[in-house]
Each structure stands twice: as C-alpha cells, then as structure tokens.
C-alpha cells in the first residue's frame, strides 16, 4: 500500500487530500482537510505567515481524519506568472535494444534547451508526441528500433519568487514538496475523459482568483494559460452593485446566484441582512443575475480569445469542460454554450472511494487531480512530468534563501 498526498493551495480554500493506492493502481481517499485560504491573491502568496497558517490548518485536519503524519505532498500551482511554450528535441539512438528511457530523457533534455528568462524555472516538460525515424504520431517510443528520435514537448515555466514563497508556506509546516503541478493539468487528470483528450478539448478551471486553461489534443496537453480573473471578481461586482459586504455577497452568490438573467423570474426576491446592526435589504435575483452575467461573459470571451490565440480553436471537437468552484453557478453551462458556440459540460471528479462526501464537486477537481498525478509517478513511462531536477534545484535555492526551513 502506497500513500499519496495532494495540497491544493487556492485563492479561496486550501484542500489537503490523503489517498491510499493499492497494487492495481486503485485509490481510496482516507484523509480530507479543508481550510479557508488566507494570504493568497489570484493564486499567488501575498502573505507568507497567513498562508502558512492556512496550510497548517488544512494539513492538521487531513492528518486527523487519515491517521497519517504528512511529510511530503504534491502541491498545486496557479497565478498569472505561469507561462508556457512548445519546443522540439532531437537525439540520435544507438543500440539493438531499441529506444530506452535514457534516450527519451535525452530527447526531453534537448527540448528543454530553450531560452528561459532570468528569474523563471521550468515546472513541467510534457511530451506532445514523438517522431521515430520520420514516423510521427508515436505515443510511446519505448523499445522501438530507430536511429533518430524527435520529441515535441510542452514546457511550463513559473516565476522563481512565486515558487519560493509557495514552497516556504509548505516547508514551513515541515512538509516536503514532491512536485508542483499546474492547476489546469491536475484538474484534467480528475475530470477529462480519454475520449475528450483524443478529440480535442479545452478545460477551464474557474477558481476564486484565476481561470486556468489547458488544451488537450491527440491525448496530450498542447497549450496552457492562466487568466487572472475568477469567481472573486463576480463577488466583488455584487458587493459594489448590491452594496453588500464581500462575505455577504459571496454567500448570496453561492445560494441565490444565476449566470443567465433571462432564466430568472423578474419578480423573484430574497431578504438579506448586510450588516450585523443594519436593517433587512430585499434583493432581486434578476438584478443579481444581471450583475453576474456580464462578468462571466467576459471570462468566456477571454477563454475563446486564448483558444484562438493558441491556433487550436478549430481542433476542439469535444468543446469546453468547466470545473472549479465558480463552475457550480446555475446557468453557467448554458451561458458558456451561448458565448463559445461549442459543446460544454460541467465536470466533477468521478470514480472515488473512501471519504468522498464533499469531493464530488467541480470545486475539488484540482485536489483530486493532484492525487491521480502523484499515482502516475510510478507508471513505467515517466515522461509526462518534469521529473526531479526542478525539485532538486529548488531545494538547493531554499537551503540558501530560507535557512529556517526543515532540512531536506
């Protein structure tokens, strides 16, 4: 039995999950810890002390429910500082045994030989496809006889300072970061089907502070992007438009919100007490929807613009898959279909066992996806992630810059 831990550090919540993996790769969730996020803005740490306390609260809850002492974890990554590019790597292959893991690693090393600006680090190098002696479209070249191996890889980079701040929050509670995983890639592991990935699909994880995108074509990720707009912007608009405190606006958004004004009866109202000593205010659900709809239209416009900018908008036969906490808004799927003019579905993690009462929700796609990503660390072809080099480099930097952390 093997144990995998994922810590989803979001703008609005911190979720720690503990999973037990059997010999057949099946996973049972045995620990869940959810805490309100503090010290985070648009997916990035802006107060290390508060963020560390929130992470500690989440981990402690997961430890109590699971009975495990958490010492290492896969951690989610978001923020507008994340960027991506695609690169080619070519190597010569020798030997009668065919293409080996070492040959694949050399090809990926060749692909990563791109100019990375100062102050940035590579997080993922994910193969989009291999070409073996001119034969393209190869998914797994391991064992194939060849003289020349080419790989086209998707490379994700992030700002070093953002990585260090996030790592300090995790290391500050004596937990080692196994790997940082981009939100959208983790969410895809939890909610996308193999058919969708093959046909071509764009995943949009709409969280509190960011909307994380990943385009999958031919079974692999071809493009990623983080848009710095999310559900908190809707809440902010409601707070201003309805003259409510932010927390109250968030509550009424969740309980009474709707993404399409024309689907809400104009006479539907509800009462709310904005302030502890204030009077009761009557709010129209239709008026509230008229505030929500333009902001969500903006989000879908940004998603569509990014899909067109990537050049892959014509290859998305499976359409758009929505997840993240904001995806729970009633009417959002219909609004997305209106704006995107493509098939749309709202997705939640499926095929879960164990402590799953709250996890069958779009809000926990990244959390569950981190566990599934961690499981795949132990598959025979370890070419879907960056490997341990970034982790070793970051530990070295942490030893120099963050002497208060636990020893690795």
Beta strands, then each sheet from edge to edge (+ up, - down):
strand 1: 2-9
strand 2: 13-21
strand 3: 27-36
strand 4: 40-41
strand 5: 44-45
strand 6: 72-77
strand 7: 83-92
strand 8: 120-132
strand 9: 135-138
strand 10: 148-159
strand 11: 176-182
strand 12: 201-206
strand 13: 211-217
strand 14: 220-227
strand 15: 269-273
strand 16: 280-284
strand 17: 320-323
strand 18: 344-346
sheet 1: 3+ 2- 1+ 6+ 11+
sheet 2: 4+ 5-
sheet 3: 7+ 10- 8+ 9-
sheet 4: 14+ 13- 12+ 17+ 18+
sheet 5: 15+ 16-
end
